[in-house]
Amino acid sequence: MHTLKTARPRPELRPFVRTFAQRDIDRSDAVVNESVPAILEQILSFELGERVDIFHADGRHQVSSVSALCGTQSRFAAHMSLAPGTHSFGIFFQPAGFWYLFGVPMFEVTNRAEEAEAVLGAAIRKLWNRLGELSTFEDRIQITEEFLLQRISRVSNHNKVAAAADYVLQRHGAMRMTELAERANLGLRQFERQFLRDVGVSPKTFARVARFQTALDAKISCPERTWVDIAHDYGYHDQMHMIHDFEKLGHNSPTQLIAALGDNRRPGMMADHEKSKECRIFTMRKSAA
């Protein structure tokens, strides 16, 4: 059985962490092939079983590290091949959450996946070891929250960039950049520089990917909706404008991308602005190699 579990963090961590997720693929399952389109999430991931084969859009092949920091992906990223025996645990951060907790300028990892230990030091190796010693999702969350809570005391007040990013998500990417800068009481150039540092991409790129993710999640959650309807509701000029965006950010037409993702869609950041359960467990259908 292929399962994906997700859970929200405790309240004091929610300004920084969106969700925890764990994926388990039984030894008896087939290989799972998964596309990775443009995504806003920054993810600290830990491989506790088989490593993942990553086939990048530029033709490179990479075997996942035991711990990796994956930055925002502003374009189609890769195809992944997940072998039977894959056990992954991930921390999905709020748009500026990783910057606040660890002080790493996020543009340094945009469209990249770096070995987390090389970025954050030996504490990550220790956390990976502790996660591997535990058997339940709930225990892994507890250990991870203890690790993250140690960082909160070093964090200054949540700033204007985080509020701006959250507003972009609420509006599904539909606003002017000058409006965002004005809401933050910053000049446009200053706002753009701070947003790039904290989030990893420009506010304009962030808004574009937010709209793409929202449209994709809308179709997944409500398959009977037409693409024409979705294009209209989420601010595309017309259906061809949406198709062009999907080809750039998802490497496929809308219909083809939905088919490529199948039941393997990771939790979308847009779900934060919808009613959701504290913990959801999805039983994934088996995917052919």
Wavefront OBJ file of the C-alpha trace (Angstrom):
o trace
v 0.000 0.000 0.000
v 1.150 3.523 -0.872
v 0.121 6.022 1.812
v 0.572 9.725 2.355
v -0.081 11.225 5.787
v -0.194 14.934 6.553
v -0.604 16.898 9.788
v -0.541 20.564 10.756
v 2.032 21.708 13.341
v 1.225 23.022 16.802
v -0.075 26.623 16.817
v 3.180 28.352 17.761
v 4.907 26.847 14.719
v 2.198 27.658 12.179
v 3.618 31.066 11.170
v 6.678 29.156 9.944
v 5.590 25.589 9.095
v 2.583 24.729 6.946
v 2.440 20.969 7.330
v 4.318 17.744 7.986
v 4.007 14.874 5.533
v 5.081 11.251 5.410
v 5.024 8.930 2.403
v 5.362 5.156 2.678
v 5.549 2.694 -0.209
v 5.395 -1.003 0.708
v 7.960 -3.440 -0.619
v 5.159 -5.216 -2.476
v 4.142 -2.063 -4.414
v 5.161 -1.074 -7.903
v 7.535 1.810 -8.621
v 5.740 5.178 -8.422
v 6.588 7.765 -11.088
v 5.746 11.340 -10.159
v 6.024 14.702 -11.900
v 7.208 17.746 -9.947
v 5.708 20.899 -11.492
v 6.415 24.434 -10.273
v 5.676 24.646 -6.542
v 5.822 27.388 -3.927
v 6.689 25.066 -1.059
v 10.146 24.969 0.502
v 10.663 21.480 1.854
v 13.117 19.916 4.282
v 12.909 16.223 3.424
v 14.353 13.099 5.034
v 14.700 9.754 3.281
v 14.322 6.933 5.801
v 14.146 4.061 3.320
v 15.089 3.686 -0.328
v 16.540 6.732 -2.055
v 14.566 8.535 -4.748
v 15.738 8.794 -8.369
v 15.303 12.348 -9.673
v 15.365 13.087 -13.399
v 15.709 16.845 -13.832
v 14.187 18.815 -16.687
v 17.687 19.628 -17.985
v 18.512 15.911 -18.339
v 20.500 15.437 -15.126
v 19.952 12.323 -13.022
v 20.307 12.609 -9.257
v 19.845 10.199 -6.371
v 18.267 11.944 -3.391
v 20.327 12.749 -0.307
v 19.259 11.321 3.051
v 18.259 14.891 3.906
v 17.589 17.660 1.409
v 16.480 21.279 1.362
v 14.278 21.847 -1.678
v 13.702 25.474 -2.602
v 10.783 27.063 -4.410
v 10.483 25.753 -7.955
v 9.560 28.544 -10.358
v 9.375 26.182 -13.356
v 8.849 22.514 -14.075
v 11.406 20.750 -11.897
v 11.729 17.024 -12.494
v 10.298 13.550 -12.732
v 10.847 11.325 -9.697
v 10.943 7.553 -9.478
v 10.006 6.190 -6.048
v 10.981 2.584 -5.462
v 9.198 0.067 -3.247
v 10.517 0.574 0.281
v 10.513 4.386 0.035
v 9.820 6.055 3.395
v 10.014 9.858 3.336
v 9.302 12.474 5.989
v 9.004 16.140 5.032
v 8.550 19.571 6.607
v 6.638 21.961 4.333
v 7.390 25.566 5.272
v 5.353 28.721 4.929
v 6.623 30.985 2.098
v 9.092 32.883 4.327
v 9.149 30.400 7.215
v 12.505 28.798 6.485
v 14.212 32.189 6.226
v 12.848 33.282 9.604
v 13.876 30.067 11.381
v 17.290 29.483 9.799
v 18.369 32.770 8.175
v 19.214 31.182 4.818
v 18.543 33.588 1.900
v 16.014 31.543 -0.037
v 17.071 32.680 -3.519
v 20.192 30.553 -2.953
v 18.118 27.360 -3.197
v 15.452 28.415 -5.718
v 15.021 25.728 -8.398
v 17.527 23.557 -6.537
v 17.717 20.803 -3.954
v 20.734 20.985 -1.647
v 22.043 18.509 0.917
v 20.439 19.813 4.087
v 23.409 18.961 6.274
v 25.686 21.086 4.074
v 23.324 24.059 4.541
v 22.331 23.639 8.200
v 25.141 21.604 9.763
v 25.427 18.442 11.839
v 22.143 19.019 13.686
v 20.325 17.802 10.573
v 22.215 14.496 10.574
v 21.281 14.052 14.233
v 17.616 14.769 13.456
v 17.672 12.288 10.536
v 19.076 9.600 12.847
v 16.387 10.239 15.455
v 13.608 10.151 12.851
v 14.903 6.818 11.564
v 14.776 5.309 15.048
v 11.057 6.089 15.374
v 8.260 4.072 13.813
v 5.200 6.338 13.857
v 4.325 9.563 12.070
v 3.144 11.123 15.335
v 6.452 10.437 17.114
v 8.409 11.905 14.206
v 6.307 15.054 14.333
v 6.967 15.433 18.066
v 10.747 15.161 17.625
v 10.698 17.570 14.691
v 8.593 20.130 16.552
v 11.026 20.044 19.465
v 13.847 20.721 17.009
v 12.007 23.632 15.368
v 10.812 25.178 18.630
v 14.449 25.692 19.603
v 14.709 28.098 16.659
v 11.700 30.256 17.504
v 13.423 32.097 20.360
v 15.920 33.435 17.815
v 13.249 34.757 15.455
v 12.265 38.419 15.372
v 8.657 39.445 14.827
v 6.962 38.053 11.743
v 7.535 40.694 9.083
v 5.751 42.354 6.199
v 6.979 39.936 3.535
v 5.238 36.996 5.224
v 1.997 38.967 5.348
v 2.363 39.905 1.677
v 2.966 36.295 0.623
v -0.074 35.174 2.581
v -2.158 37.858 0.868
v -0.990 36.603 -2.551
v -2.185 33.125 -1.623
v -5.550 34.440 -0.418
v -5.992 36.283 -3.719
v -4.730 33.287 -5.771
v -2.077 35.499 -7.335
v -4.512 38.127 -8.639
v -3.161 41.554 -7.628
v -0.746 44.260 -8.733
v 2.813 44.262 -7.379
v 2.514 47.937 -6.521
v -0.500 47.046 -4.347
v 1.618 44.534 -2.415
v 4.421 47.042 -1.872
v 1.944 49.651 -0.661
v 0.389 47.201 1.795
v 3.885 46.565 3.176
v 4.643 50.311 3.358
v 7.750 49.781 1.257
v 8.984 51.132 -2.043
v 8.533 48.681 -4.914
v 12.259 47.979 -5.390
v 12.881 47.546 -1.654
v 9.860 45.271 -1.362
v 11.025 43.141 -4.305
v 14.521 42.751 -2.807
v 13.176 41.666 0.589
v 10.634 39.305 -0.975
v 13.350 37.642 -3.093
v 15.589 37.172 -0.029
v 12.873 35.796 2.249
v 10.817 33.738 -0.215
v 13.288 32.892 -2.972
v 11.490 34.306 -6.011
v 10.199 37.692 -7.063
v 6.660 38.611 -5.950
v 5.536 38.501 -9.607
v 6.828 34.937 -10.053
v 5.337 33.933 -6.704
v 1.925 35.239 -7.820
v 2.152 33.401 -11.138
v 2.954 30.065 -9.496
v 0.249 30.689 -6.863
v -2.356 31.048 -9.610
v -1.070 27.893 -11.345
v -1.186 25.853 -8.117
v -4.643 27.150 -7.278
v -6.022 26.203 -10.689
v -4.429 22.757 -10.478
v -5.752 22.105 -6.966
v -9.214 23.325 -7.981
v -9.432 20.698 -10.736
v -8.084 17.933 -8.502
v -10.562 18.721 -5.728
v -13.502 19.100 -8.122
v -12.888 17.044 -11.322
v -16.289 17.921 -12.811
v -15.300 21.589 -13.165
v -14.361 22.577 -16.706
v -11.005 24.119 -17.538
v -12.834 27.093 -19.081
v -14.535 27.669 -15.737
v -11.262 27.418 -13.824
v -9.449 29.768 -16.220
v -12.172 32.358 -15.699
v -12.310 31.991 -11.903
v -8.560 32.207 -11.309
v -7.675 35.278 -13.326
v -6.424 33.927 -16.654
v -7.244 36.066 -19.693
v -8.658 33.005 -21.439
v -8.163 29.246 -21.647
v -5.166 29.570 -23.996
v -3.421 31.815 -21.449
v -3.923 29.097 -18.824
v -2.686 26.354 -21.180
v 0.468 28.389 -21.891
v 1.124 28.754 -18.148
v 0.619 25.035 -17.545
v 3.066 24.160 -20.322
v 5.686 26.483 -18.814
v 5.161 25.535 -15.161
v 3.947 21.942 -15.456
v 5.573 20.780 -18.701
v 2.155 19.557 -19.861
v -1.263 20.718 -20.916
v -3.736 20.977 -18.001
v -5.384 17.627 -18.812
v -2.049 15.867 -19.345
v -0.636 17.218 -16.076
v -3.640 15.961 -14.104
v -3.132 12.539 -15.685
v 0.613 12.598 -14.917
v -0.001 13.460 -11.268
v -2.756 10.866 -10.846
v -3.343 10.181 -7.164
v 0.180 11.233 -6.237
v -0.441 14.961 -5.785
v 1.393 16.337 -2.766
v -0.579 18.584 -0.397
v -1.063 21.995 -2.017
v -0.182 25.191 -0.180
v -3.536 26.587 -1.279
v -5.251 24.144 1.084
v -4.221 26.458 3.942
v -6.955 28.825 2.854
v -9.624 26.136 2.718
v -11.322 24.207 5.501
v -9.156 21.164 6.268
v -8.756 18.469 8.881
v -5.878 18.462 11.352
v -4.602 15.173 10.007
v -5.525 13.456 6.774
v -4.453 10.029 5.608
v -4.732 9.213 1.961
v -4.494 5.697 0.607
v -2.908 6.088 -2.782
v -3.735 3.829 -5.668
v -0.878 1.729 -6.950
v 0.931 3.323 -9.859
v 2.520 1.467 -12.723
v 6.203 1.958 -13.393
l 1 2 3 4 5 6 7 8 9 10 11 12 13 14 15 16 17 18 19 20 21 22 23 24 25 26 27 28 29 30 31 32 33 34 35 36 37 38 39 40 41 42 43 44 45 46 47 48 49 50 51 52 53 54 55 56 57 58 59 60 61 62 63 64 65 66 67 68 69 70 71 72 73 74 75 76 77 78 79 80 81 82 83 84 85 86 87 88 89 90 91 92 93 94 95 96 97 98 99 100 101 102 103 104 105 106 107 108 109 110 111 112 113 114 115 116 117 118 119 120 121 122 123 124 125 126 127 128 129 130 131 132 133 134 135 136 137 138 139 140 141 142 143 144 145 146 147 148 149 150 151 152 153 154 155 156 157 158 159 160 161 162 163 164 165 166 167 168 169 170 171 172 173 174 175 176 177 178 179 180 181 182 183 184 185 186 187 188 189 190 191 192 193 194 195 196 197 198 199 200 201 202 203 204 205 206 207 208 209 210 211 212 213 214 215 216 217 218 219 220 221 222 223 224 225 226 227 228 229 230 231 232 233 234 235 236 237 238 239 240 241 242 243 244 245 246 247 248 249 250 251 252 253 254 255 256 257 258 259 260 261 262 263 264 265 266 267 268 269 270 271 272 273 274 275 276 277 278 279 280 281 282 283 284 285 286 287 288 289
